[in-house]
Amino acid sequence: MTEKCEHLVHAPLASPKGRGCEECIQSGGHWVHLRVCLTCGHIGCCDSSPNRHATKHYLATGHPVVQSFEPGETWRWCYVDEQLSS
């Protein structure tokens, strides 16, 4: 049995900053789905998007947990432990 990820259990609830992927908007890029960092509120595009800005944000900052920023979705992903929480 997999242990519960402490990052997911104790993830903060940062307010999203913006309405889309910040980097894609600045560069004129596009995204498939959006993720919001629960540490700082950064909105980035998912790994199915060409630029994978949410993962790049994690690699640059170490902020461990993102949540889906898609309507009706509330799941979270921990990059550190590679665990999903619904």
Biopython code that builds the backbone (N, CA, C, O; Angstrom):
import numpy as np
from Bio.PDB.StructureBuilder import StructureBuilder

atoms = [
    (1, "MET", "N", (0.836, -1.171, 0.000)),
    (1, "MET", "CA", (0.000, 0.000, 0.000)),
    (1, "MET", "C", (0.891, 1.248, 0.000)),
    (1, "MET", "O", (1.905, 1.288, 0.696)),
    (2, "THR", "N", (0.517, 2.245, -0.766)),
    (2, "THR", "CA", (1.265, 3.484, -0.865)),
    (2, "THR", "C", (0.925, 4.398, 0.301)),
    (2, "THR", "O", (-0.244, 4.575, 0.643)),
    (3, "GLU", "N", (1.972, 4.986, 0.919)),
    (3, "GLU", "CA", (1.741, 5.929, 2.002)),
    (3, "GLU", "C", (1.163, 7.218, 1.440)),
    (3, "GLU", "O", (1.403, 7.572, 0.286)),
    (4, "LYS", "N", (0.392, 7.918, 2.280)),
    (4, "LYS", "CA", (-0.167, 9.199, 1.863)),
    (4, "LYS", "C", (0.953, 10.219, 1.695)),
    (4, "LYS", "O", (1.881, 10.286, 2.501)),
    (5, "CYS", "N", (0.849, 10.979, 0.671)),
    (5, "CYS", "CA", (1.821, 12.028, 0.389)),
    (5, "CYS", "C", (1.561, 13.218, 1.314)),
    (5, "CYS", "O", (0.475, 13.796, 1.298)),
    (6, "GLU", "N", (2.554, 13.576, 2.111)),
    (6, "GLU", "CA", (2.405, 14.695, 3.043)),
    (6, "GLU", "C", (2.256, 16.030, 2.314)),
    (6, "GLU", "O", (1.616, 16.946, 2.831)),
    (7, "HIS", "N", (2.838, 16.151, 1.117)),
    (7, "HIS", "CA", (2.682, 17.384, 0.347)),
    (7, "HIS", "C", (1.218, 17.596, -0.025)),
    (7, "HIS", "O", (0.713, 18.717, 0.039)),
    (8, "LEU", "N", (0.541, 16.526, -0.411)),
    (8, "LEU", "CA", (-0.875, 16.632, -0.778)),
    (8, "LEU", "C", (-1.744, 16.902, 0.447)),
    (8, "LEU", "O", (-2.691, 17.685, 0.384)),
    (9, "VAL", "N", (-1.416, 16.253, 1.555)),
    (9, "VAL", "CA", (-2.195, 16.423, 2.784)),
    (9, "VAL", "C", (-2.100, 17.857, 3.299)),
    (9, "VAL", "O", (-3.085, 18.412, 3.786)),
    (10, "HIS", "N", (-0.912, 18.455, 3.192)),
    (10, "HIS", "CA", (-0.679, 19.775, 3.770)),
    (10, "HIS", "C", (-0.531, 20.880, 2.717)),
    (10, "HIS", "O", (0.018, 21.942, 3.010)),
    (11, "ALA", "N", (-1.011, 20.639, 1.514)),
    (11, "ALA", "CA", (-0.887, 21.647, 0.450)),
    (11, "ALA", "C", (-1.639, 22.914, 0.818)),
    (11, "ALA", "O", (-2.785, 22.858, 1.262)),
    (12, "PRO", "N", (-0.988, 24.061, 0.630)),
    (12, "PRO", "CA", (-1.675, 25.329, 0.882)),
    (12, "PRO", "C", (-2.759, 25.574, -0.168)),
    (12, "PRO", "O", (-2.903, 24.792, -1.106)),
    (13, "LEU", "N", (-3.499, 26.630, -0.015)),
    (13, "LEU", "CA", (-4.563, 26.965, -0.957)),
    (13, "LEU", "C", (-4.333, 28.357, -1.534)),
    (13, "LEU", "O", (-5.088, 29.283, -1.238)),
    (14, "ALA", "N", (-3.309, 28.510, -2.344)),
    (14, "ALA", "CA", (-3.007, 29.810, -2.947)),
    (14, "ALA", "C", (-4.090, 30.188, -3.947)),
    (14, "ALA", "O", (-4.668, 29.324, -4.606)),
    (15, "SER", "N", (-4.358, 31.467, -4.052)),
    (15, "SER", "CA", (-5.323, 31.958, -5.041)),
    (15, "SER", "C", (-4.665, 32.012, -6.409)),
    (15, "SER", "O", (-3.534, 32.484, -6.528)),
    (16, "PRO", "N", (-5.356, 31.535, -7.451)),
    (16, "PRO", "CA", (-4.799, 31.589, -8.808)),
    (16, "PRO", "C", (-4.507, 33.025, -9.227)),
    (16, "PRO", "O", (-5.269, 33.946, -8.935)),
    (17, "LYS", "N", (-3.379, 33.190, -9.919)),
    (17, "LYS", "CA", (-2.978, 34.510, -10.418)),
    (17, "LYS", "C", (-3.162, 34.528, -11.921)),
    (17, "LYS", "O", (-2.265, 34.137, -12.667)),
    (18, "GLY", "N", (-4.324, 34.982, -12.367)),
    (18, "GLY", "CA", (-4.596, 35.071, -13.796)),
    (18, "GLY", "C", (-5.679, 34.109, -14.237)),
    (18, "GLY", "O", (-6.353, 33.481, -13.421)),
    (19, "ARG", "N", (-5.831, 34.008, -15.566)),
    (19, "ARG", "CA", (-6.881, 33.160, -16.146)),
    (19, "ARG", "C", (-6.333, 32.129, -17.110)),
    (19, "ARG", "O", (-7.087, 31.325, -17.659)),
    (20, "GLY", "N", (-5.027, 32.146, -17.322)),
    (20, "GLY", "CA", (-4.405, 31.213, -18.263)),
    (20, "GLY", "C", (-2.934, 31.066, -17.961)),
    (20, "GLY", "O", (-2.429, 31.663, -17.010)),
    (21, "CYS", "N", (-2.243, 30.278, -18.759)),
    (21, "CYS", "CA", (-0.815, 30.061, -18.567)),
    (21, "CYS", "C", (-0.067, 31.380, -18.782)),
    (21, "CYS", "O", (-0.080, 31.947, -19.875)),
    (22, "GLU", "N", (0.573, 31.846, -17.733)),
    (22, "GLU", "CA", (1.251, 33.135, -17.781)),
    (22, "GLU", "C", (2.301, 33.206, -18.888)),
    (22, "GLU", "O", (2.363, 34.188, -19.628)),
    (23, "GLU", "N", (3.118, 32.168, -19.000)),
    (23, "GLU", "CA", (4.191, 32.160, -19.998)),
    (23, "GLU", "C", (3.647, 32.048, -21.416)),
    (23, "GLU", "O", (4.164, 32.696, -22.327)),
    (24, "CYS", "N", (2.611, 31.234, -21.619)),
    (24, "CYS", "CA", (2.021, 31.099, -22.955)),
    (24, "CYS", "C", (1.380, 32.413, -23.404)),
    (24, "CYS", "O", (1.487, 32.792, -24.570)),
    (25, "ILE", "N", (0.725, 33.097, -22.490)),
    (25, "ILE", "CA", (0.113, 34.381, -22.824)),
    (25, "ILE", "C", (1.195, 35.372, -23.252)),
    (25, "ILE", "O", (1.026, 36.092, -24.237)),
    (26, "GLN", "N", (2.304, 35.409, -22.516)),
    (26, "GLN", "CA", (3.394, 36.339, -22.835)),
    (26, "GLN", "C", (4.072, 36.011, -24.160)),
    (26, "GLN", "O", (4.469, 36.914, -24.896)),
    (27, "SER", "N", (4.205, 34.719, -24.467)),
    (27, "SER", "CA", (4.945, 34.316, -25.670)),
    (27, "SER", "C", (4.045, 34.083, -26.882)),
    (27, "SER", "O", (4.547, 33.853, -27.983)),
    (28, "GLY", "N", (2.736, 34.138, -26.700)),
    (28, "GLY", "CA", (1.823, 33.859, -27.795)),
    (28, "GLY", "C", (1.622, 32.372, -28.029)),
    (28, "GLY", "O", (1.132, 31.963, -29.082)),
    (29, "GLY", "N", (2.003, 31.560, -27.044)),
    (29, "GLY", "CA", (1.841, 30.112, -27.145)),
    (29, "GLY", "C", (0.411, 29.688, -26.843)),
    (29, "GLY", "O", (-0.469, 30.523, -26.636)),
    (30, "HIS", "N", (0.195, 28.374, -26.821)),
    (30, "HIS", "CA", (-1.133, 27.852, -26.502)),
    (30, "HIS", "C", (-0.992, 26.670, -25.548)),
    (30, "HIS", "O", (0.090, 26.103, -25.390)),
    (31, "TRP", "N", (-2.100, 26.316, -24.921)),
    (31, "TRP", "CA", (-2.096, 25.219, -23.965)),
    (31, "TRP", "C", (-3.248, 24.277, -24.230)),
    (31, "TRP", "O", (-4.197, 24.593, -24.947)),
    (32, "VAL", "N", (-3.128, 23.085, -23.614)),
    (32, "VAL", "CA", (-4.180, 22.072, -23.693)),
    (32, "VAL", "C", (-5.038, 22.142, -22.420)),
    (32, "VAL", "O", (-6.259, 22.279, -22.494)),
    (33, "HIS", "N", (-4.389, 22.047, -21.262)),
    (33, "HIS", "CA", (-5.060, 22.137, -19.968)),
    (33, "HIS", "C", (-4.201, 22.986, -19.038)),
    (33, "HIS", "O", (-3.014, 23.190, -19.291)),
    (34, "LEU", "N", (-4.806, 23.476, -17.964)),
    (34, "LEU", "CA", (-4.101, 24.358, -17.038)),
    (34, "LEU", "C", (-3.989, 23.745, -15.646)),
    (34, "LEU", "O", (-4.850, 22.978, -15.213)),
    (35, "ARG", "N", (-2.899, 24.105, -14.953)),
    (35, "ARG", "CA", (-2.636, 23.686, -13.580)),
    (35, "ARG", "C", (-2.289, 24.925, -12.771)),
    (35, "ARG", "O", (-1.631, 25.836, -13.273)),
    (36, "VAL", "N", (-2.734, 24.961, -11.508)),
    (36, "VAL", "CA", (-2.407, 26.076, -10.628)),
    (36, "VAL", "C", (-1.522, 25.567, -9.496)),
    (36, "VAL", "O", (-1.829, 24.554, -8.867)),
    (37, "CYS", "N", (-0.432, 26.268, -9.242)),
    (37, "CYS", "CA", (0.477, 25.949, -8.148)),
    (37, "CYS", "C", (-0.205, 26.328, -6.839)),
    (37, "CYS", "O", (-0.655, 27.463, -6.678)),
    (38, "LEU", "N", (-0.284, 25.389, -5.907)),
    (38, "LEU", "CA", (-0.966, 25.669, -4.650)),
    (38, "LEU", "C", (-0.079, 26.400, -3.652)),
    (38, "LEU", "O", (-0.551, 26.794, -2.586)),
    (39, "THR", "N", (1.192, 26.588, -3.973)),
    (39, "THR", "CA", (2.079, 27.362, -3.114)),
    (39, "THR", "C", (1.978, 28.851, -3.411)),
    (39, "THR", "O", (1.887, 29.665, -2.493)),
    (40, "CYS", "N", (1.993, 29.213, -4.706)),
    (40, "CYS", "CA", (2.065, 30.636, -5.055)),
    (40, "CYS", "C", (0.967, 31.123, -5.997)),
    (40, "CYS", "O", (0.855, 32.327, -6.226)),
    (41, "GLY", "N", (0.151, 30.221, -6.550)),
    (41, "GLY", "CA", (-0.936, 30.629, -7.434)),
    (41, "GLY", "C", (-0.559, 30.734, -8.907)),
    (41, "GLY", "O", (-1.404, 31.092, -9.727)),
    (42, "HIS", "N", (0.682, 30.432, -9.260)),
    (42, "HIS", "CA", (1.106, 30.473, -10.667)),
    (42, "HIS", "C", (0.243, 29.524, -11.491)),
    (42, "HIS", "O", (0.000, 28.389, -11.080)),
    (43, "ILE", "N", (-0.215, 29.979, -12.639)),
    (43, "ILE", "CA", (-0.978, 29.123, -13.547)),
    (43, "ILE", "C", (-0.073, 28.758, -14.711)),
    (43, "ILE", "O", (0.485, 29.629, -15.379)),
    (44, "GLY", "N", (0.065, 27.462, -14.945)),
    (44, "GLY", "CA", (0.899, 26.970, -16.036)),
    (44, "GLY", "C", (0.182, 25.902, -16.832)),
    (44, "GLY", "O", (-0.807, 25.328, -16.375)),
    (45, "CYS", "N", (0.682, 25.642, -18.017)),
    (45, "CYS", "CA", (0.067, 24.635, -18.886)),
    (45, "CYS", "C", (0.573, 23.231, -18.529)),
    (45, "CYS", "O", (1.667, 23.064, -17.989)),
    (46, "CYS", "N", (-0.243, 22.242, -18.843)),
    (46, "CYS", "CA", (0.021, 20.850, -18.482)),
    (46, "CYS", "C", (1.105, 20.227, -19.359)),
    (46, "CYS", "O", (1.591, 20.846, -20.306)),
    (47, "ASP", "N", (1.471, 18.994, -19.026)),
    (47, "ASP", "CA", (2.505, 18.286, -19.778)),
    (47, "ASP", "C", (2.047, 17.841, -21.162)),
    (47, "ASP", "O", (2.881, 17.442, -21.975)),
    (48, "SER", "N", (0.759, 17.897, -21.455)),
    (48, "SER", "CA", (0.269, 17.616, -22.810)),
    (48, "SER", "C", (0.373, 18.854, -23.703)),
    (48, "SER", "O", (0.214, 18.765, -24.921)),
    (49, "SER", "N", (0.637, 19.991, -23.094)),
    (49, "SER", "CA", (0.811, 21.242, -23.833)),
    (49, "SER", "C", (2.244, 21.319, -24.369)),
    (49, "SER", "O", (3.144, 20.701, -23.800)),
    (50, "PRO", "N", (2.467, 22.061, -25.446)),
    (50, "PRO", "CA", (3.799, 22.107, -26.047)),
    (50, "PRO", "C", (4.916, 22.557, -25.101)),
    (50, "PRO", "O", (6.034, 22.051, -25.193)),
    (51, "ASN", "N", (4.632, 23.495, -24.197)),
    (51, "ASN", "CA", (5.713, 24.064, -23.386)),
    (51, "ASN", "C", (5.795, 23.579, -21.947)),
    (51, "ASN", "O", (6.775, 23.875, -21.263)),
    (52, "ARG", "N", (4.811, 22.852, -21.470)),
    (52, "ARG", "CA", (4.844, 22.225, -20.142)),
    (52, "ARG", "C", (5.245, 23.201, -19.037)),
    (52, "ARG", "O", (6.104, 22.886, -18.214)),
    (53, "HIS", "N", (4.631, 24.377, -19.017)),
    (53, "HIS", "CA", (5.036, 25.415, -18.076)),
    (53, "HIS", "C", (4.760, 25.077, -16.610)),
    (53, "HIS", "O", (5.487, 25.557, -15.741)),
    (54, "ALA", "N", (3.753, 24.281, -16.300)),
    (54, "ALA", "CA", (3.502, 23.922, -14.904)),
    (54, "ALA", "C", (4.669, 23.101, -14.357)),
    (54, "ALA", "O", (5.133, 23.354, -13.246)),
    (55, "THR", "N", (5.141, 22.134, -15.117)),
    (55, "THR", "CA", (6.288, 21.327, -14.688)),
    (55, "THR", "C", (7.546, 22.179, -14.628)),
    (55, "THR", "O", (8.343, 22.033, -13.702)),
    (56, "LYS", "N", (7.736, 23.062, -15.593)),
    (56, "LYS", "CA", (8.901, 23.956, -15.565)),
    (56, "LYS", "C", (8.876, 24.847, -14.326)),
    (56, "LYS", "O", (9.922, 25.139, -13.745)),
    (57, "HIS", "N", (7.683, 25.277, -13.922)),
    (57, "HIS", "CA", (7.548, 26.082, -12.706)),
    (57, "HIS", "C", (7.979, 25.257, -11.491)),
    (57, "HIS", "O", (8.706, 25.758, -10.634)),
    (58, "TYR", "N", (7.541, 24.009, -11.409)),
    (58, "TYR", "CA", (7.956, 23.141, -10.301)),
    (58, "TYR", "C", (9.478, 22.977, -10.286)),
    (58, "TYR", "O", (10.099, 23.092, -9.229)),
    (59, "LEU", "N", (10.077, 22.713, -11.431)),
    (59, "LEU", "CA", (11.525, 22.503, -11.496)),
    (59, "LEU", "C", (12.300, 23.759, -11.091)),
    (59, "LEU", "O", (13.375, 23.658, -10.500)),
    (60, "ALA", "N", (11.769, 24.925, -11.400)),
    (60, "ALA", "CA", (12.443, 26.179, -11.068)),
    (60, "ALA", "C", (12.250, 26.589, -9.606)),
    (60, "ALA", "O", (13.129, 27.214, -9.013)),
    (61, "THR", "N", (11.096, 26.233, -9.026)),
    (61, "THR", "CA", (10.765, 26.725, -7.680)),
    (61, "THR", "C", (10.773, 25.653, -6.600)),
    (61, "THR", "O", (11.010, 25.955, -5.430)),
    (62, "GLY", "N", (10.518, 24.406, -6.981)),
    (62, "GLY", "CA", (10.380, 23.343, -5.984)),
    (62, "GLY", "C", (9.015, 23.299, -5.336)),
    (62, "GLY", "O", (8.802, 22.527, -4.401)),
    (63, "HIS", "N", (8.083, 24.113, -5.810)),
    (63, "HIS", "CA", (6.720, 24.082, -5.264)),
    (63, "HIS", "C", (6.100, 22.740, -5.653)),
    (63, "HIS", "O", (5.948, 22.464, -6.843)),
    (64, "PRO", "N", (5.739, 21.902, -4.685)),
    (64, "PRO", "CA", (5.443, 20.501, -4.970)),
    (64, "PRO", "C", (4.069, 20.152, -5.537)),
    (64, "PRO", "O", (3.949, 19.146, -6.235)),
    (65, "VAL", "N", (3.023, 20.947, -5.264)),
    (65, "VAL", "CA", (1.669, 20.502, -5.600)),
    (65, "VAL", "C", (0.955, 21.478, -6.536)),
    (65, "VAL", "O", (0.953, 22.691, -6.321)),
    (66, "VAL", "N", (0.351, 20.908, -7.580)),
    (66, "VAL", "CA", (-0.524, 21.672, -8.467)),
    (66, "VAL", "C", (-1.915, 21.068, -8.404)),
    (66, "VAL", "O", (-2.097, 19.904, -8.047)),
    (67, "GLN", "N", (-2.880, 21.884, -8.756)),
    (67, "GLN", "CA", (-4.261, 21.425, -8.861)),
    (67, "GLN", "C", (-4.750, 21.744, -10.258)),
    (67, "GLN", "O", (-4.342, 22.736, -10.862)),
    (68, "SER", "N", (-5.628, 20.895, -10.764)),
    (68, "SER", "CA", (-6.223, 21.183, -12.061)),
    (68, "SER", "C", (-6.916, 22.534, -11.999)),
    (68, "SER", "O", (-7.572, 22.862, -11.011)),
    (69, "PHE", "N", (-6.765, 23.315, -13.066)),
    (69, "PHE", "CA", (-7.434, 24.609, -13.167)),
    (69, "PHE", "C", (-8.505, 24.539, -14.246)),
    (69, "PHE", "O", (-8.852, 25.549, -14.858)),
    (70, "GLU", "N", (-9.023, 23.335, -14.473)),
    (70, "GLU", "CA", (-10.080, 23.111, -15.445)),
    (70, "GLU", "C", (-11.433, 23.110, -14.729)),
    (70, "GLU", "O", (-11.539, 22.600, -13.613)),
    (71, "PRO", "N", (-12.459, 23.673, -15.353)),
    (71, "PRO", "CA", (-13.788, 23.710, -14.725)),
    (71, "PRO", "C", (-14.261, 22.311, -14.315)),
    (71, "PRO", "O", (-14.205, 21.368, -15.103)),
    (72, "GLY", "N", (-14.723, 22.197, -13.073)),
    (72, "GLY", "CA", (-15.274, 20.946, -12.574)),
    (72, "GLY", "C", (-14.249, 19.934, -12.095)),
    (72, "GLY", "O", (-14.629, 18.862, -11.624)),
    (73, "GLU", "N", (-12.954, 20.241, -12.199)),
    (73, "GLU", "CA", (-11.910, 19.308, -11.746)),
    (73, "GLU", "C", (-11.254, 19.840, -10.476)),
    (73, "GLU", "O", (-10.945, 21.028, -10.378)),
    (74, "THR", "N", (-11.041, 18.946, -9.499)),
    (74, "THR", "CA", (-10.437, 19.358, -8.233)),
    (74, "THR", "C", (-9.230, 18.514, -7.849)),
    (74, "THR", "O", (-8.692, 18.673, -6.753)),
    (75, "TRP", "N", (-8.794, 17.616, -8.737)),
    (75, "TRP", "CA", (-7.673, 16.745, -8.385)),
    (75, "TRP", "C", (-6.383, 17.548, -8.241)),
    (75, "TRP", "O", (-6.234, 18.641, -8.787)),
    (76, "ARG", "N", (-5.456, 16.960, -7.481)),
    (76, "ARG", "CA", (-4.145, 17.568, -7.236)),
    (76, "ARG", "C", (-3.055, 16.564, -7.596)),
    (76, "ARG", "O", (-3.278, 15.354, -7.561)),
    (77, "TRP", "N", (-1.872, 17.078, -7.945)),
    (77, "TRP", "CA", (-0.718, 16.243, -8.293)),
    (77, "TRP", "C", (0.489, 16.735, -7.516)),
    (77, "TRP", "O", (0.775, 17.932, -7.481)),
    (78, "CYS", "N", (1.203, 15.789, -6.886)),
    (78, "CYS", "CA", (2.454, 16.094, -6.200)),
    (78, "CYS", "C", (3.605, 15.673, -7.095)),
    (78, "CYS", "O", (3.752, 14.493, -7.411)),
    (79, "TYR", "N", (4.420, 16.632, -7.503)),
    (79, "TYR", "CA", (5.574, 16.332, -8.342)),
    (79, "TYR", "C", (6.634, 15.541, -7.577)),
    (79, "TYR", "O", (7.278, 14.665, -8.155)),
    (80, "VAL", "N", (6.826, 15.832, -6.299)),
    (80, "VAL", "CA", (7.868, 15.198, -5.505)),
    (80, "VAL", "C", (7.610, 13.698, -5.374)),
    (80, "VAL", "O", (8.493, 12.885, -5.647)),
    (81, "ASP", "N", (6.406, 13.340, -4.960)),
    (81, "ASP", "CA", (6.075, 11.934, -4.705)),
    (81, "ASP", "C", (5.354, 11.269, -5.870)),
    (81, "ASP", "O", (5.037, 10.081, -5.821)),
    (82, "GLU", "N", (5.098, 12.048, -6.920)),
    (82, "GLU", "CA", (4.383, 11.550, -8.093)),
    (82, "GLU", "C", (3.093, 10.834, -7.702)),
    (82, "GLU", "O", (2.849, 9.692, -8.092)),
    (83, "GLN", "N", (2.281, 11.537, -6.922)),
    (83, "GLN", "CA", (1.006, 11.003, -6.455)),
    (83, "GLN", "C", (-0.133, 11.945, -6.823)),
    (83, "GLN", "O", (0.017, 13.166, -6.865)),
    (84, "LEU", "N", (-1.271, 11.328, -7.086)),
    (84, "LEU", "CA", (-2.487, 12.039, -7.443)),
    (84, "LEU", "C", (-3.463, 11.962, -6.288)),
    (84, "LEU", "O", (-3.552, 10.936, -5.614)),
    (85, "SER", "N", (-4.196, 13.040, -6.054)),
    (85, "SER", "CA", (-5.226, 13.069, -5.031)),
    (85, "SER", "C", (-6.482, 13.666, -5.641)),
    (85, "SER", "O", (-6.418, 14.661, -6.362)),
    (86, "SER", "N", (-7.621, 13.057, -5.349)),
    (86, "SER", "CA", (-8.861, 13.601, -5.892)),
    (86, "SER", "C", (-9.653, 14.361, -4.872)),
    (86, "SER", "O", (-10.725, 14.880, -5.183)),
]
sb = StructureBuilder()
sb.init_structure("model")
sb.init_model(0)
sb.init_chain("A")
sb.init_seg("    ")
for serial, (resi, resn, name, xyz) in enumerate(atoms, 1):
    if name == "N":
        sb.init_residue(resn, " ", resi, " ")
    sb.init_atom(name, np.array(xyz, "f"), 0.0, 1.0, " ", f" {name:<3s}", serial, name[0])
structure = sb.get_structure()
